[in-house]
Amino acid sequence: MFLRANSQRVGLVYQPATLHATYAGAFKNGRLCGVVAHAWNGMVLLQCPEDVEEIACACVRLSDRRVSGLTGPLSQVQRARVALGLEHAPARMEDDEWLYGLDLADLIVPAALTDGSVLCRYPLPEDRDTLCRWRTAYDIEALGSPDSDETRKRAAAVLDGQIAQEHAWVAVHDGRIVSLSAFNAGLPDIVQLGGIYTPPEYRGRGYAKVSVAGSLVAARERGATRAVLFTDNPSAARSYEGVGFRRLGDYGLVLLE
């Protein structure tokens, strides 16, 4: 998803700017069969079932930039990390996550959303400060980011981008926002959920299901037919399964120090 969404938005020619990447492809009989990208932020994005070691090394040589992490199918992440000589590099996160998918025709909409007891809508300008705090808390809790001004700045930039693209939604109960759902990548046919957050005081009440389902109803109305996500949080996984997601495989995420 990151590979498709980023390249669609900014193209394949690298510039030192957000979403850009250096791309390398694997070809068989003249057809593209795998892609590795070294993104503007140092992340290596992998979707290369064959020869991932060779293509990952070639991509990083082309970019001539530092690797800050790797993400993609778990086995590919593991193989590319070794090939790049980074298997012993210190990491602030090394997650083996569960990859989930959902055909949006099979979306299960919670009763609280259908009966209107909990609403789902786009964020309003007055919600931004609260949502920036939530996104910072998400980065600290889920991504292992430090509690710092840099984390807060980065979290605000991510959130502002999602709001600008209409890729963020909030669940609202009794006039209070209680959960955030967002897409961290989106295409006309498919969306990828990321940055889902419910504050601790509102957890266990089904609010995450409402925000996620509401965002996917909106995506379906725009024409998307499928959604994907990855997580290693059992509680979050249960919420996703509650709206119809099913596990597809394993996903790797490594964030180097």
C-alpha positions, 0 to 999 in steps of 0.5 A, a space after each residue: 500500500 505505501 509503495 502504490 499510494 506514495 508513487 501515485 501521489 508524487 511519482 517515481 523520481 526522487 526529490 528530498 521531500 515527503 512521500 518521495 523514494 528511490 525505487 528499484 524493481 525486479 523483472 522476470 521475462 520483461 515483467 515487474 515482479 517485485 519492488 523495493 523503495 528507500 523512502 525520504 524518511 530512510 524507511 525501506 519498503 519491501 514488496 519483492 517475493 524473489 531476490 529481495 536481498 539483491 534488490 534491497 541492496 541495489 536500492 540502498 546503493 542507488 539512494 546512498 542514504 541511511 536506512 532508518 527502518 524496514 517494513 513489508 512482509 515479515 520474511 522479506 524484512 528479515 531477509 533484507 535486513 540481513 542482506 543490508 548488514 543491519 541484523 545487529 543494528 540497534 532498533 527501538 522497534 522490531 515488531 512481527 505484526 499480523 496482517 489483516 484484510 477486509 472486503 468492504 462488502 463484508 464490513 460489519 457496521 456496529 449497532 451503535 453507529 447504525 442507531 446513532 448512539 455514537 456518531 462518526 464524522 470528519 474532525 472539526 478545527 476545534 478538535 485538532 489540539 486534542 487529536 494532536 495529543 492523541 496522535 503523539 500518544 499513539 506514536 509513543 505507545 505504539 511506535 516507541 517514539 520518545 516523549 519529545 518536542 520532535 515526536 509532537 511535531 512529527 505527530 502533528 504533521 502526520 495528523 494534519 496531512 490525514 485531515 487535509 486528505 480527508 483520511 481522518 475520522 472521529 467517533 463522537 459520544 454525547 458531544 465528546 470525541 472518543 476515538 480516532 480512525 485514520 488511513 495512512 495510505 489510500 488508493 481509489 480501490 483500497 485503503 490502509 488503516 493506521 494511527 487508530 487511537 482511543 484514549 485509555 479512559 474511553 477504551 473497552 466501550 466499542 468506540 474504536 469499532 465505531 470510528 473504524 467502521 465509520 471511516 470504512 463506510 466513507 471509503 466504500 462510498 468513495 468507491 474503495 472495495 478493500 481495506 488492510 491493516 497491520 497490528 500486534 495488539 490483541 485488543 485492537 485485533 479483536 476490534 478489527 475482527 469485530 468489524 469483519 477483518 480477517 488475518 492474512 499473514 505476517 507483517 514486519 516493522 523494524 525502526 532503527 535507532 
